[in-house]
Amino acid sequence: MQPSQPAGASAQPAADKVVVDQVCKHYGSLQVLQDISFTIPARRIACLVGPTGCGKTTLLNIIGGFEQPSEGRVLVDGADVAGPSPASGYVSQQANLFPWLTVWDNVRFAARFGRGLRKNWSSHKELDERAAAFLERVGLARARNQYPYQISGGMKARAALGRVLLTNPSLLLLDEPFAALDALTRSDMHRLLLNMFRDDHERTGLLITHDIEEGLLLSDTIYVMSRWPAKIIHRIDVPFAWPRDYDSLVQAPELAQLKHRILELLRPIMQSE
């Protein structure tokens, strides 16, 4: 396999988009994160894996500006993260669609009303044109007038992803967005994201997942976290080149070998309790 490199990226090393520097987090006497440090170069996708409840989502919330570290700092584009930013898009485990709005209005909602997001479009016509393009891109053009109760879980996940992408974030934060989906629908979402990462090669991402294969398919680097107080205990550089073809990659012996290696790294952590 060729070394991992995003589609359209130059041979020059990418500057760091995200810097996590000696981050600690505690709630009273409970320490959740301890001395977490890593970087995500621009136009790269990183992945966090680790035991349930080890603090992965807490770390993602700190990077997104929804929580503050007890110690240490996080920088995005060279600036300290002091709070949520329009430059960061967050896709959570739940689609969180408004049940009283159609798919069309849900996808447009953040771009229309989100603080600091209106600058991304100059007229309602431009916004509508972009929203229609994103609905087409995520396969929801024919469902635009349906309400959340009328669509499947996979379609809700697509709507949530389209809503975030329409705001044009340069940093995409993904917190187990496909965990609740069945295997077939999850594979469809993997194909969709692989295509988007191929086309939007300026985008940087951080993915949380318990699905090791998902992490290998979608990321350039995987960080393995320990139980809390959580530390980064392993880094695995994913060797698969971009653009990535889903059907070829899922059958690659190298993917199975890496998956086994990471599972073996996680096994003693999971059995330590």
SULBELMO-V78987 format. One record per backbone hydrogen bond with DSSP energy under -0.5 kcal/mol. CO is the residue of the C=O (numbers start at 1). NH is the residue of the N-H. Records with the same first field share a line. If there is no record, write none. Layout:
BEGIN
CO->NH, NH
END
This chain:
BEGIN
5->242
6->9
15->42
17->77
18->40
19->21, 75
20->22, 38
21->73
23->36
24->70, 71
25->32, 33
26->28
27->30
29->31
30->27, 32
32->230
33->25
35->37
36->23
38->20
40->17, 18
41->44
44->205
45->220, 221
46->207
47->223
48->209
49->225
51->54
55->59
56->60
57->61
58->62
59->63
60->64
61->65, 66, 67
62->65
65->84
71->24
73->21
74->81
75->19
76->79
79->76
80->82
85->88
87->170, 171
89->173
90->92
91->175
97->99
98->101
101->148
102->106
103->107
104->108
105->109
106->110
108->112
109->113
110->114
114->117, 118
117->120
118->121
123->127
124->128
125->129
126->130
127->131
128->132
129->133
130->134
131->135
132->136
133->137
134->138
135->140, 141
136->139
140->143
141->144
143->146
144->104
146->103
147->150
148->151
152->156
153->157
154->158
155->159
156->160
157->161
158->162
159->163
160->164
161->165
162->166
163->167
164->167, 169
165->168
170->204
171->89, 173
172->174, 206
173->91, 175
174->176, 208
176->179
178->181
182->186
183->187
184->188
185->189
186->190
187->191
188->192
189->193
190->194
191->195
192->196
193->197
194->198
195->199
196->200
199->201
200->203
204->172
205->46
206->174
207->48
208->176
210->212
211->215
212->216
213->217
214->218
215->219
220->238
221->47
222->236
223->49, 225
224->233, 234
225->51
230->34
231->226, 233
234->224
236->222, 238
244->246
245->249
246->250
247->251
248->251
249->252
252->255, 256
253->257
254->258
255->259
256->260
257->261
258->262
259->263
260->264
261->265
262->266
263->267
264->268
265->269
266->270
267->271
269->272
END
